[in-house]
């Protein structure tokens, strides 16, 4: 070749190489690479930074970005996806030429996408798979290689790759499949994750384990590793605690504490399994800050009977847990712990119909102080207190100020609001009881860190709250109903209240020291009733163990007694100051304020020093055997209207042929004392069983007469017809 020709060839080659180099290094600057910042972290951590689970991101996936590159996983990924990753600059020319030749010759099909090009695709909006798109991705891959290190590109890939089962990113996948950090993966485990990115659905190890293992073993052989290891895949629970409320970040929860409480709840629920108890929920709050330290939504989250539900936030029948708040309101209307209430069979008429409440243990205590009525959880005095001191309108308003999201209007509840016909959540109860623990200062429960600014709000009178707390911690006062109650007994003072719904579908135990409030619910998410399990026997043992756990290292103290609350000696029969004539077994110590003592009623005694009762106590007095302490004033009216309640005057009763005996046997009820009331009807046959009377109904118009000594009468005319 002549020198001139050789020179032209060399010049042409140099020009071509220069142009190629220019294209390779300059053309990428015509496009903007995607932002490969780590995707949003959907992980939820406890107060100490320990991972507790993940929430679903906007795309439905769980994700936790890696900050350090797991070497075994990186090695497996490079072998699986881009073996010349460290030799090319974003575009693998050899792989590209091979793919083009295979496409032209029809000799096969292989991909030419490098890890860098896949990163571009992962972090870019979806686009049609055209040649133009492919060219742009190549140029963007080049820009990424110019801007980022190989280490950063591998991290970006592993943070965005899909690993099936809603796992995005290697960290969440490692936690889900193996229950460990990605940095701790063994070589076979790393190879499996690297295998999944090729076809996450087709190689899903939970649904297609054989295909997943075959792909993993292929990679292991290419890595020079043995391939005998089993998959060892087991899905681990990675769901974030319900308290996360869909927000990633740090919670106030303590993961270690939560685990210990979960173990306690499982133990106790298992012990009650034969009594149809399947679930429990627990909430623990720090009274000093409002931080929720533990929130167990379900003792058995894997149960097919609704284990995925959140027992801390599901409204359930309140049982007796609202009674302390009923008496708290009563204190604001002139009552005090020594106020005597009538715990006798009573009928109440309201917009919801006739209410004939009974006490949980079917026992009635007669004249009983608020202290003893609350400590023994008697129903009749609680309804009486609600009726006399504030009413349902004011009580609903109080509940809502305390944070209860109680739906409906007062007339829809009636006096049953005092004994559990409202539905509340465990979190609401814990928040309200923690307000009592702070002597009336309200702080909202907090679940996330950093804490949001929340100023303590003086909501309730400290004197009233402290005395409610004192009653709830009074072992002697509750002994009549609950005996020694080991579940509520501690070597330090704990204010506690149990509750049981009338159908045994829910039971509760909520209580506090000055430091912590613990709330427990026990029941079934499918609403099936338990077998005679009360708050003391169901929720109580869990409460006791959790409260003891909270004070293993933290000394327990009790809310401080406010100024103006003093101890006084009273006559328990009348709720008035004791005198020299008060029998020793009727003399008790009570907490009073100056206002209480100024408003005390005048006690009534006969000339033998016996407390005088009105006619409302007649039935109780007749069977109490306490004639040496009480006497009945037969001429004392109860102040309640004299009326027949069932059947009420003007009622039309329809006999239903689908009921036994057409539903013709009707129990009679009135406001007169049941124990001394007699009934008469000229047109119907009446039956008496003990103190209960029945009428055998038949069509027509009838008039009933009820009478009780000394001179109490009521009558009602009603009509009976058939369908």
C-alpha positions as CSV (number, residue, x, y, z in Angstrom):
1,X,0.0,0.0,0.0
2,X,1.3,3.4,-0.9
3,X,2.2,5.7,2.0
4,X,-0.7,8.1,1.0
5,X,-3.2,5.2,1.1
6,X,-1.9,3.9,4.4
7,X,-2.1,7.4,5.8
8,X,-5.7,7.8,4.7
9,X,-6.7,4.4,6.3
10,X,-5.0,5.4,9.6
11,X,-6.6,8.8,9.5
12,X,-10.0,7.3,8.8
13,X,-9.6,4.8,11.6
14,X,-8.5,7.5,14.0
15,X,-11.5,9.6,13.0
16,X,-13.8,6.7,13.4
17,X,-12.4,5.9,16.8
18,X,-12.5,9.5,17.8
19,X,-16.1,9.8,16.7
20,X,-17.0,6.6,18.5
21,X,-15.3,7.8,21.6
22,X,-17.0,11.1,21.3
23,X,-20.4,9.4,21.0
24,X,-19.5,7.1,23.9
25,X,-18.5,9.8,26.2
26,X,-20.3,12.9,24.9
27,X,-23.7,11.7,23.6
28,X,-24.8,10.5,27.0
29,X,-24.8,14.1,28.1
30,X,-27.8,14.7,25.8
31,X,-30.0,12.8,28.3
32,X,-30.6,13.2,32.0
33,X,-30.1,10.1,34.2
34,X,-32.8,9.1,36.7
35,X,-32.5,9.9,40.3
36,X,-31.4,6.7,42.1
37,X,-31.9,7.9,45.6
38,X,-33.2,5.1,47.8
39,X,-36.9,4.5,47.6
40,X,-39.1,5.5,50.6
41,X,-38.5,3.4,53.6
42,X,-41.7,1.7,54.6
43,X,-40.1,0.1,57.7
44,X,-41.4,0.7,61.2
45,X,-39.0,0.8,64.1
46,X,-39.5,0.7,67.9
47,X,-38.3,3.4,70.2
48,X,-34.8,1.9,70.3
49,X,-34.5,1.6,66.5
50,X,-35.3,-2.1,66.3
51,X,-37.2,-3.1,63.1
52,X,-40.8,-4.1,64.0
53,X,-42.2,-4.6,60.4
54,X,-43.3,-2.8,57.3
55,X,-46.3,-0.9,56.1
56,X,-47.3,-1.1,52.5
57,X,-45.9,1.7,50.4
58,X,-47.9,3.6,47.7
59,X,-47.2,0.8,45.3
60,X,-48.4,-1.9,47.8
61,X,-44.8,-3.1,48.4
62,X,-42.8,-3.3,51.6
63,X,-39.4,-1.7,51.3
64,X,-36.4,-1.0,53.5
65,X,-33.3,0.5,51.8
66,X,-29.9,-1.0,52.2
67,X,-27.1,1.3,53.3
68,X,-24.3,-1.2,53.1
69,X,-23.8,-3.6,50.2
70,X,-24.0,-7.4,51.2
71,X,-21.0,-8.9,49.5
72,X,-22.4,-12.4,48.9
73,X,-25.6,-10.9,47.5
74,X,-23.7,-8.6,45.2
75,X,-21.6,-11.5,43.9
76,X,-24.6,-13.6,43.2
77,X,-26.4,-10.7,41.5
78,X,-23.5,-10.0,39.2
79,X,-23.2,-13.6,38.1
80,X,-27.0,-13.8,37.6
81,X,-27.5,-10.5,35.7
82,X,-24.3,-9.0,34.5
83,X,-21.1,-11.1,34.7
84,X,-19.0,-8.3,33.0
85,X,-20.4,-5.6,35.3
86,X,-17.0,-4.4,36.4
87,X,-15.5,-4.5,32.9
88,X,-18.0,-2.3,31.0
89,X,-19.1,1.3,31.4
90,X,-22.9,0.8,31.5
91,X,-23.3,-0.8,28.1
92,X,-21.9,-4.3,27.4
93,X,-20.8,-4.1,23.8
94,X,-20.0,-7.8,23.5
95,X,-23.5,-8.7,24.9
96,X,-25.1,-6.2,22.7
97,X,-23.4,-7.5,19.5
98,X,-24.3,-11.1,20.5
99,X,-27.9,-10.2,21.0
100,X,-28.0,-8.4,17.6
101,X,-26.4,-11.4,15.9
102,X,-28.8,-13.8,17.5
103,X,-31.7,-11.6,16.4
104,X,-30.5,-11.4,12.8
105,X,-29.5,-15.0,12.4
106,X,-32.3,-16.4,14.4
107,X,-29.9,-18.6,16.3
108,X,-31.2,-17.8,19.8
109,X,-32.3,-15.0,22.1
110,X,-30.3,-13.4,24.9
111,X,-30.6,-10.1,26.7
112,X,-28.1,-7.3,26.6
113,X,-29.3,-5.3,29.5
114,X,-26.7,-4.5,32.1
115,X,-27.3,-3.9,35.7
116,X,-26.8,-0.2,35.0
117,X,-29.4,-0.3,32.3
118,X,-31.8,-2.2,34.6
119,X,-31.3,0.5,37.2
120,X,-32.3,3.1,34.7
121,X,-35.5,1.1,33.9
122,X,-36.3,0.6,37.6
123,X,-36.0,4.3,38.5
124,X,-37.7,5.7,35.4
125,X,-41.4,6.0,34.6
126,X,-42.8,3.2,32.5
127,X,-42.2,3.6,28.8
128,X,-43.0,1.5,25.6
129,X,-40.4,-1.1,24.9
130,X,-39.1,0.4,21.6
131,X,-35.7,0.8,20.1
132,X,-35.8,4.4,20.9
133,X,-36.5,3.6,24.6
134,X,-33.6,1.1,24.6
135,X,-31.2,3.6,23.1
136,X,-32.2,6.2,25.7
137,X,-31.7,3.7,28.5
138,X,-28.2,2.9,27.2
139,X,-27.2,6.6,27.2
140,X,-28.7,7.0,30.6
141,X,-26.8,4.0,31.8
142,X,-23.6,5.6,30.6
143,X,-24.5,8.8,32.5
144,X,-25.1,6.8,35.6
145,X,-21.7,5.1,35.3
146,X,-20.1,8.5,34.9
147,X,-21.8,9.9,37.9
148,X,-21.9,7.0,40.3
149,X,-19.6,4.2,41.5
150,X,-20.3,0.5,40.8
151,X,-21.0,0.1,44.5
152,X,-23.7,2.8,44.4
153,X,-25.3,1.2,41.3
154,X,-25.4,-2.2,42.9
155,X,-27.1,-0.7,46.0
156,X,-29.6,1.1,43.8
157,X,-30.5,-2.1,42.1
158,X,-30.9,-4.1,45.2
159,X,-33.0,-1.4,46.8
160,X,-35.5,-1.3,43.9
161,X,-35.6,-4.8,42.6
162,X,-38.8,-6.9,43.2
163,X,-38.4,-10.2,45.0
164,X,-42.0,-11.4,44.9
165,X,-44.6,-11.5,47.7
166,X,-44.7,-7.7,47.9
167,X,-41.1,-7.4,48.8
168,X,-39.3,-4.5,47.2
169,X,-35.6,-4.4,47.9
170,X,-33.2,-7.0,49.2
171,X,-33.5,-6.0,52.9
172,X,-37.3,-6.5,53.1
173,X,-37.0,-9.8,51.1
174,X,-34.3,-11.1,53.5
175,X,-36.5,-10.3,56.5
176,X,-39.5,-11.9,54.9
177,X,-38.0,-15.1,53.6
178,X,-35.3,-15.8,56.1
179,X,-36.1,-13.6,59.2
180,X,-32.6,-11.9,59.0
181,X,-30.8,-8.9,57.7
182,X,-29.5,-9.0,54.1
183,X,-26.0,-8.6,55.4
184,X,-26.4,-11.9,57.3
185,X,-27.5,-14.0,54.3
186,X,-25.7,-17.3,53.6
187,X,-24.4,-17.9,50.1
188,X,-27.4,-20.2,49.2
189,X,-29.8,-17.6,50.6
190,X,-28.1,-14.8,48.6
191,X,-28.3,-16.9,45.5
192,X,-32.0,-17.5,45.9
193,X,-32.7,-13.7,46.1
194,X,-30.5,-13.1,43.1
195,X,-32.4,-15.8,41.2
196,X,-35.8,-14.2,42.0
197,X,-35.1,-10.9,40.2
198,X,-35.1,-12.7,36.8
199,X,-38.8,-13.7,37.1
200,X,-40.3,-12.8,40.6
201,X,-43.7,-14.3,39.8
202,X,-42.6,-17.5,38.0
203,X,-39.9,-18.2,40.6
204,X,-41.9,-17.3,43.7
205,X,-40.4,-19.7,46.2
206,X,-43.6,-20.1,48.2
207,X,-45.7,-21.1,45.2
208,X,-43.1,-22.6,42.9
209,X,-40.3,-23.9,45.1
210,X,-39.0,-26.4,42.6
211,X,-38.5,-23.7,39.9
212,X,-37.0,-21.3,42.5
213,X,-34.5,-24.0,43.7
214,X,-33.5,-25.0,40.1
215,X,-32.6,-21.4,39.3
216,X,-30.8,-20.9,42.6
217,X,-28.8,-24.1,42.1
218,X,-27.8,-23.0,38.6
219,X,-26.4,-19.8,40.1
220,X,-24.6,-21.6,42.9
221,X,-22.9,-23.8,40.3
222,X,-21.8,-20.8,38.4
223,X,-20.5,-19.3,41.7
224,X,-18.5,-22.5,42.3
225,X,-20.6,-23.4,45.4
226,X,-22.3,-26.7,46.4
227,X,-26.0,-27.0,45.6
228,X,-27.3,-29.4,48.2
229,X,-28.8,-26.9,50.6
230,X,-32.6,-26.9,50.9
231,X,-34.4,-23.6,50.2
232,X,-35.2,-23.1,53.9
233,X,-37.8,-20.5,53.1
234,X,-40.4,-19.7,55.6
235,X,-42.5,-16.5,55.4
236,X,-41.9,-14.4,58.5
237,X,-44.4,-11.9,59.8
238,X,-43.2,-8.5,58.7
239,X,-46.5,-6.5,59.1
240,X,-46.0,-3.3,61.0
241,X,-47.8,-2.9,64.3
242,X,-51.3,-1.6,64.0
243,X,-50.3,1.4,66.0
244,X,-48.2,2.6,63.0
245,X,-51.4,3.8,61.4
246,X,-49.8,3.5,58.0
247,X,-46.9,5.8,58.9
248,X,-43.3,4.5,58.6
249,X,-40.7,5.6,61.1
250,X,-40.1,5.2,64.8
251,X,-42.9,4.3,67.2
252,X,-43.1,4.8,71.0
253,X,-43.4,1.0,71.3
254,X,-40.7,-1.1,73.0
255,X,-40.3,-4.2,70.8
256,X,-38.7,-6.3,73.6
257,X,-41.6,-5.3,76.0
258,X,-44.1,-6.1,73.3
259,X,-42.7,-9.6,72.8
260,X,-42.8,-10.3,76.5
261,X,-46.4,-9.1,76.7
262,X,-47.4,-11.2,73.7
263,X,-46.0,-14.3,75.4
264,X,-48.0,-13.5,78.5
265,X,-51.2,-13.0,76.5
266,X,-50.7,-16.2,74.6
267,X,-50.1,-18.2,77.8
268,X,-53.3,-16.9,79.4
269,X,-55.5,-17.3,76.3
270,X,-54.3,-20.8,75.9
271,X,-55.2,-21.6,79.5
272,X,-58.8,-20.4,78.8
273,X,-59.0,-22.1,75.4
274,X,-61.6,-24.7,76.6
275,X,-63.8,-21.9,77.7
276,X,-64.0,-20.5,74.2
277,X,-61.5,-17.8,74.6
278,X,-59.4,-17.2,71.5
279,X,-58.0,-13.6,71.7
280,X,-56.7,-10.9,73.9
281,X,-55.4,-7.4,73.3
282,X,-53.2,-5.3,75.6
283,X,-52.2,-1.6,75.7
284,X,-49.6,-0.1,78.1
285,X,-49.2,3.7,78.4
286,X,-46.6,5.8,80.2
287,X,-48.7,8.2,82.3
288,X,-45.9,10.7,82.5
289,X,-45.8,11.4,78.7
290,X,-48.7,9.6,77.1
291,X,-46.4,7.4,75.2
292,X,-47.8,3.9,74.3
293,X,-45.1,1.5,75.2
294,X,-46.9,-1.7,74.1
295,X,-49.9,-2.3,71.9
296,X,-50.7,-5.9,71.3
297,X,-53.6,-6.1,68.8
298,X,-54.1,-9.9,69.1
299,X,-52.7,-12.6,71.2
300,X,-53.0,-15.0,68.3
301,X,-52.5,-13.0,65.1
302,X,-52.5,-16.2,63.0
303,X,-55.9,-17.3,64.2
304,X,-58.5,-18.0,61.4
305,X,-61.0,-16.4,63.7
306,X,-60.1,-12.9,62.9
307,X,-56.5,-12.9,64.0
308,X,-55.6,-10.0,61.7
309,X,-58.0,-7.7,63.5
310,X,-56.9,-5.0,65.9
311,X,-58.3,-5.6,69.4
312,X,-56.9,-2.3,70.7
313,X,-58.9,-0.2,68.3
314,X,-62.1,-2.3,67.7
315,X,-65.2,-0.9,69.6
316,X,-66.6,-3.4,72.0
317,X,-69.2,-3.5,74.7
318,X,-67.8,-1.5,77.6
319,X,-69.2,-3.7,80.4
320,X,-68.5,-2.0,83.8
321,X,-65.5,-0.1,82.7
322,X,-67.4,3.2,82.5
323,X,-68.7,3.0,86.0
324,X,-65.8,5.0,87.5
325,X,-66.6,7.8,85.2
326,X,-70.3,7.7,86.1
327,X,-69.3,8.3,89.8
328,X,-66.7,10.8,88.8
329,X,-69.5,12.9,87.2
330,X,-71.7,12.3,90.3
331,X,-68.9,13.8,92.5
332,X,-69.3,17.0,90.4
333,X,-73.0,17.1,91.2
334,X,-72.7,16.8,95.0
335,X,-72.1,13.1,95.6
336,X,-69.0,11.8,97.3
337,X,-67.6,8.4,98.1
338,X,-69.7,8.1,101.3
339,X,-73.0,8.9,99.5
340,X,-75.4,6.0,100.1
341,X,-77.2,4.5,97.1
342,X,-80.0,2.0,97.0
343,X,-78.8,-1.4,95.7
344,X,-82.2,-3.1,95.5
345,X,-84.1,-4.5,92.6
346,X,-85.3,-1.5,90.5
347,X,-87.2,-0.9,87.3
348,X,-86.4,2.1,85.1
349,X,-88.6,3.5,82.5
350,X,-86.9,5.3,79.5
351,X,-87.3,6.0,75.8
352,X,-85.7,2.6,75.1
353,X,-88.4,0.8,77.2
354,X,-88.5,-0.8,80.6
355,X,-85.1,-1.6,82.0
356,X,-84.8,-4.1,84.8
357,X,-81.1,-4.4,85.5
358,X,-79.6,-7.0,87.7
359,X,-76.2,-7.1,89.5
360,X,-73.6,-9.4,88.0
361,X,-73.6,-11.8,90.9
362,X,-77.4,-11.5,91.5
363,X,-76.7,-10.1,95.0
364,X,-78.0,-6.8,96.3
365,X,-76.3,-4.9,99.1
366,X,-79.2,-2.6,100.1
367,X,-78.0,0.8,101.3
368,X,-74.4,1.0,100.0
369,X,-71.9,3.7,99.8
370,X,-70.6,4.8,96.4
371,X,-67.2,3.4,97.5
372,X,-68.5,0.0,98.0
373,X,-70.9,0.1,95.0
374,X,-68.1,1.0,92.7
375,X,-65.5,-1.4,94.2
376,X,-68.1,-4.3,94.0
377,X,-69.2,-3.1,90.5
378,X,-72.9,-3.2,91.4
379,X,-75.2,-2.2,88.5
380,X,-78.2,-0.7,90.2
381,X,-76.4,2.0,92.1
382,X,-74.5,3.0,88.9
383,X,-77.7,3.5,87.0
384,X,-79.2,5.3,90.0
385,X,-76.1,7.6,90.1
386,X,-76.4,8.3,86.4
387,X,-80.0,9.2,86.7
388,X,-79.6,11.4,89.8
389,X,-76.3,13.1,89.1
390,X,-76.1,14.5,85.7
391,X,-78.0,12.2,83.4
392,X,-77.0,10.6,80.1
393,X,-76.7,13.9,78.2
394,X,-73.9,15.2,80.5
395,X,-72.3,11.7,80.7
396,X,-72.0,11.4,76.9
397,X,-70.5,14.8,76.8
398,X,-67.9,13.8,79.5
399,X,-67.0,10.6,77.6
400,X,-66.4,12.6,74.4
401,X,-64.2,15.2,76.3
402,X,-62.2,12.2,77.5
403,X,-61.6,11.1,73.9
404,X,-64.3,8.3,73.5
405,X,-65.8,8.3,70.0
406,X,-69.2,7.2,71.3
407,X,-71.8,7.3,68.5
408,X,-75.5,8.0,68.9
409,X,-77.7,10.2,71.1
410,X,-78.4,10.0,74.9
411,X,-81.9,8.6,74.4
412,X,-80.6,5.7,72.4
413,X,-78.6,4.5,75.4
414,X,-80.7,5.4,78.4
415,X,-79.4,4.5,81.8
416,X,-77.8,1.4,80.4
417,X,-74.9,3.7,79.5
418,X,-73.8,3.2,83.1
419,X,-73.4,-0.5,82.8
420,X,-71.9,-1.1,79.4
421,X,-74.4,-0.7,76.5
422,X,-71.9,1.7,74.8
423,X,-69.1,0.5,72.6
424,X,-65.6,1.7,73.3
425,X,-62.0,0.7,72.3
426,X,-59.2,-0.4,74.5
427,X,-57.1,2.6,73.5
428,X,-59.9,4.9,74.5
429,X,-60.2,3.2,77.9
430,X,-56.5,3.4,78.5
431,X,-56.4,7.1,77.6
432,X,-59.3,7.9,80.0
433,X,-57.9,5.9,82.9
434,X,-54.5,7.5,82.4
435,X,-56.3,10.8,82.8
436,X,-57.5,9.6,86.2
437,X,-53.9,8.5,87.0
438,X,-52.8,12.1,86.4
439,X,-55.5,13.4,88.8
440,X,-57.6,14.8,85.9
441,X,-54.9,16.1,83.6
442,X,-55.4,14.9,80.0
443,X,-52.6,13.9,77.7
444,X,-53.4,12.2,74.3
445,X,-51.9,8.9,73.8
446,X,-48.8,9.1,71.6
447,X,-47.6,6.4,69.2
448,X,-44.9,8.0,67.1
449,X,-41.5,9.5,67.7
450,X,-40.6,12.3,67.8
451,X,-43.5,13.2,70.1
452,X,-45.8,15.8,68.8
453,X,-46.3,18.9,71.0
454,X,-49.1,18.2,73.5
455,X,-49.8,20.5,76.4
456,X,-51.3,18.8,79.5
457,X,-54.9,19.8,79.8
458,X,-56.5,20.0,83.2
459,X,-59.8,18.4,82.4
460,X,-61.3,17.0,85.6
461,X,-61.1,18.0,89.3
462,X,-58.1,16.4,91.0
463,X,-60.0,15.8,94.2
464,X,-62.6,13.7,92.4
465,X,-60.1,11.8,90.3
466,X,-58.0,10.9,93.3
467,X,-60.9,9.5,95.2
468,X,-62.0,7.4,92.3
469,X,-58.5,6.0,92.1
470,X,-58.5,5.4,95.9
471,X,-61.7,3.4,95.6
472,X,-60.4,1.3,92.6
473,X,-57.4,0.4,94.7
474,X,-59.4,-0.5,97.8
475,X,-59.1,-4.3,98.3
476,X,-61.4,-4.3,101.4
477,X,-64.2,-2.5,99.6
478,X,-64.3,-5.0,96.7
479,X,-63.9,-8.1,98.9
480,X,-67.7,-8.6,99.2
481,X,-68.1,-9.4,95.5
482,X,-64.6,-10.4,94.4
483,X,-63.0,-11.9,97.5
484,X,-59.2,-11.7,97.6
485,X,-59.1,-11.3,93.8
486,X,-55.4,-12.2,93.3
487,X,-55.5,-10.8,89.8
488,X,-56.1,-7.3,91.3
489,X,-53.8,-7.7,94.3
490,X,-50.2,-6.3,94.3
491,X,-47.7,-5.5,97.0
492,X,-48.3,-1.9,96.1
493,X,-51.3,0.2,95.4
494,X,-52.9,-0.3,91.9
495,X,-56.3,1.2,90.9
496,X,-58.1,-1.3,88.7
497,X,-61.5,-2.0,87.3
498,X,-62.8,-5.0,85.5
499,X,-65.8,-5.3,83.2
500,X,-67.8,-8.0,81.6
501,X,-70.5,-7.7,78.9
502,X,-73.9,-9.3,79.8
503,X,-73.5,-11.9,77.1
504,X,-69.8,-12.8,77.9
505,X,-68.6,-11.6,74.6
506,X,-66.1,-9.1,76.1
507,X,-64.3,-8.7,79.3
508,X,-61.8,-6.1,80.4
509,X,-59.4,-5.2,83.1
510,X,-57.9,-1.6,83.1
511,X,-55.8,-0.1,85.9
512,X,-52.9,2.1,86.8
513,X,-50.2,3.3,89.1
514,X,-48.9,6.8,88.9
515,X,-46.4,5.5,86.3
516,X,-48.3,3.2,84.0
517,X,-51.8,2.4,82.7
518,X,-52.4,-1.1,81.6
519,X,-55.5,-2.1,79.6
520,X,-56.5,-5.7,78.7
521,X,-59.4,-7.0,76.6
522,X,-60.3,-10.7,76.3
523,X,-62.8,-12.2,74.0
524,X,-63.4,-13.5,70.4
525,X,-63.1,-11.5,67.3
526,X,-66.0,-13.5,65.8
527,X,-68.2,-12.3,68.7
528,X,-69.0,-15.7,70.0
529,X,-69.6,-15.7,73.7
530,X,-67.1,-17.1,76.2
531,X,-68.2,-19.6,78.8
532,X,-68.9,-17.6,82.0
533,X,-65.5,-15.8,81.9
534,X,-65.5,-12.5,83.8
535,X,-63.1,-9.6,83.7
536,X,-61.5,-11.0,86.9
537,X,-60.9,-14.5,85.5
538,X,-60.3,-13.6,81.9
539,X,-58.5,-10.2,81.5
540,X,-57.4,-10.1,85.1
541,X,-54.5,-12.6,85.0
542,X,-53.0,-10.9,81.9
543,X,-53.4,-7.5,83.6
544,X,-51.7,-8.7,86.7
545,X,-48.7,-10.2,84.9
546,X,-48.3,-7.1,82.6
547,X,-48.5,-4.7,85.5
548,X,-46.0,-6.7,87.5
549,X,-43.7,-6.7,84.4
550,X,-43.9,-2.9,84.1
551,X,-42.8,-2.6,87.7
552,X,-40.0,-5.1,87.7
553,X,-37.4,-2.3,87.7
554,X,-39.6,0.8,88.1
555,X,-40.8,1.4,91.7
556,X,-44.6,1.8,91.8
557,X,-46.2,4.9,93.3
558,X,-49.8,6.0,93.5
559,X,-51.3,9.3,92.4
560,X,-50.6,12.0,95.0
561,X,-53.5,13.0,97.3
562,X,-54.6,16.6,96.3
563,X,-54.9,19.3,98.9
564,X,-58.3,19.6,100.5
565,X,-59.0,15.8,100.7
566,X,-59.0,14.6,104.3
567,X,-59.9,11.4,106.1
568,X,-63.1,11.4,108.1
569,X,-64.9,8.7,110.2
570,X,-68.5,8.1,108.9
571,X,-71.4,5.8,109.5
572,X,-71.5,3.6,106.5
573,X,-75.2,3.1,106.9
574,X,-76.1,6.7,106.3
575,X,-73.0,8.4,104.7
576,X,-72.9,10.9,107.5
577,X,-70.2,11.7,110.1
578,X,-69.9,8.9,112.8
579,X,-70.9,9.7,116.3
580,X,-70.2,8.0,119.6
581,X,-73.3,5.9,119.1
582,X,-72.2,4.5,115.7
583,X,-71.6,0.7,116.0
584,X,-67.9,-0.2,115.4
585,X,-68.8,-2.4,112.4
586,X,-70.5,0.5,110.8
587,X,-67.7,3.0,111.4
588,X,-65.5,3.4,108.3
589,X,-62.8,5.9,107.2
590,X,-63.7,7.9,104.1
591,X,-62.1,10.7,102.0
592,X,-64.0,13.9,102.1
593,X,-63.7,17.6,101.3
594,X,-65.0,20.6,103.2
595,X,-67.8,20.8,100.6
596,X,-68.8,17.2,101.2
597,X,-69.1,17.7,104.9
598,X,-71.1,20.9,104.5
599,X,-73.6,19.2,102.2
600,X,-74.0,16.0,104.2
601,X,-77.7,15.1,104.8
602,X,-79.3,14.7,108.2
603,X,-79.2,11.1,109.2
604,X,-82.3,9.4,110.4
605,X,-82.1,7.0,113.3
606,X,-84.8,5.5,115.6
607,X,-84.6,5.6,119.4
608,X,-82.4,2.4,119.3
609,X,-79.8,4.0,117.0
610,X,-80.9,2.0,114.0
611,X,-80.7,3.7,110.6
612,X,-84.2,4.3,109.1
613,X,-84.9,3.1,105.6
614,X,-87.7,4.1,103.3
615,X,-90.1,1.6,101.7
616,X,-87.9,1.1,98.7
617,X,-85.7,-1.2,100.8
618,X,-88.6,-3.3,102.1
619,X,-87.8,-6.4,100.0
620,X,-84.1,-6.2,100.8
621,X,-84.8,-5.5,104.5
622,X,-87.1,-8.5,104.8
623,X,-84.3,-10.9,103.9
624,X,-81.1,-9.1,105.1
625,X,-81.3,-10.2,108.7
626,X,-79.9,-6.8,109.8
627,X,-82.7,-5.7,112.1
628,X,-80.2,-4.6,114.7
629,X,-78.7,-2.0,112.4
630,X,-81.6,-0.9,110.3
631,X,-85.3,-0.4,110.6
632,X,-88.0,0.2,107.9
633,X,-90.2,3.3,108.0
634,X,-93.4,1.9,106.5
635,X,-94.9,5.4,105.9
636,X,-91.9,6.6,104.0
637,X,-92.5,6.9,100.3
638,X,-89.8,6.3,97.8
639,X,-90.5,9.4,95.9
640,X,-90.9,7.4,92.7
641,X,-94.1,7.4,90.7
642,X,-96.5,4.6,91.6
643,X,-97.2,2.8,88.3
644,X,-97.5,-0.5,86.7
645,X,-94.7,-0.7,84.2
646,X,-95.5,-4.0,82.5
647,X,-98.1,-3.9,81.0
648,X,-98.2,-0.1,81.1
649,X,-101.5,1.7,81.0
650,X,-103.0,2.0,77.5
651,X,-100.8,-0.8,76.0
652,X,-102.0,-3.1,73.3
653,X,-100.4,-6.6,73.5
654,X,-100.6,-8.9,70.5
655,X,-100.4,-12.7,71.2
656,X,-98.0,-14.3,68.8
657,X,-98.9,-17.9,67.7
658,X,-95.3,-18.6,66.9
659,X,-94.3,-18.3,70.6
660,X,-94.9,-21.0,73.3
661,X,-98.5,-20.7,74.5
662,X,-98.9,-17.8,72.1
663,X,-96.7,-15.7,74.4
664,X,-99.6,-15.5,76.8
665,X,-97.6,-15.7,80.0
666,X,-96.6,-12.1,81.0
667,X,-94.3,-11.2,83.9
668,X,-95.8,-8.2,85.8
669,X,-93.7,-5.3,86.9
670,X,-94.3,-2.1,88.8
671,X,-92.6,0.7,90.7
672,X,-93.9,-0.7,94.0
673,X,-91.7,-2.8,96.2
674,X,-91.7,-6.3,94.7
675,X,-91.3,-8.1,97.9
676,X,-94.6,-6.7,99.4
677,X,-96.6,-6.1,96.3
678,X,-99.8,-8.1,95.6
679,X,-101.6,-8.2,92.2
680,X,-105.3,-8.5,91.3
681,X,-107.2,-8.7,88.0
682,X,-110.9,-9.6,87.7
683,X,-110.6,-10.8,84.1
684,X,-107.3,-12.7,84.0
685,X,-105.8,-15.6,86.0
686,X,-102.6,-14.5,87.9
687,X,-99.8,-16.7,89.2
688,X,-97.2,-16.0,91.9
689,X,-93.7,-17.6,92.0
690,X,-91.9,-16.2,95.0
691,X,-91.9,-12.4,94.6
692,X,-92.7,-12.6,90.9
693,X,-96.2,-12.4,89.5
694,X,-97.4,-13.5,86.1
695,X,-100.7,-12.9,84.1
696,X,-102.1,-15.5,81.7
697,X,-103.3,-13.3,78.9
698,X,-106.3,-13.7,76.7
699,X,-108.0,-11.4,74.2
700,X,-110.0,-8.5,75.6
701,X,-109.6,-5.4,77.7
702,X,-108.3,-5.9,81.3
703,X,-107.5,-3.8,84.3
704,X,-104.7,-4.8,86.7
705,X,-104.3,-3.6,90.3
706,X,-101.1,-3.6,92.3
707,X,-101.0,-2.9,96.0
708,X,-98.2,-2.7,98.7
709,X,-98.2,-1.6,102.3
710,X,-98.8,0.7,103.9
711,X,-101.1,2.4,101.3
712,X,-99.5,2.2,97.9
713,X,-101.6,1.4,94.8
714,X,-101.3,1.4,91.1
715,X,-103.5,0.3,88.2
716,X,-103.3,-0.1,84.4
717,X,-105.8,-0.9,81.8
718,X,-104.6,-2.6,78.7
719,X,-105.9,-4.5,75.6
720,X,-104.9,-8.0,74.4
721,X,-105.5,-9.1,70.8
722,X,-104.4,-12.0,68.5
723,X,-102.6,-11.9,65.2
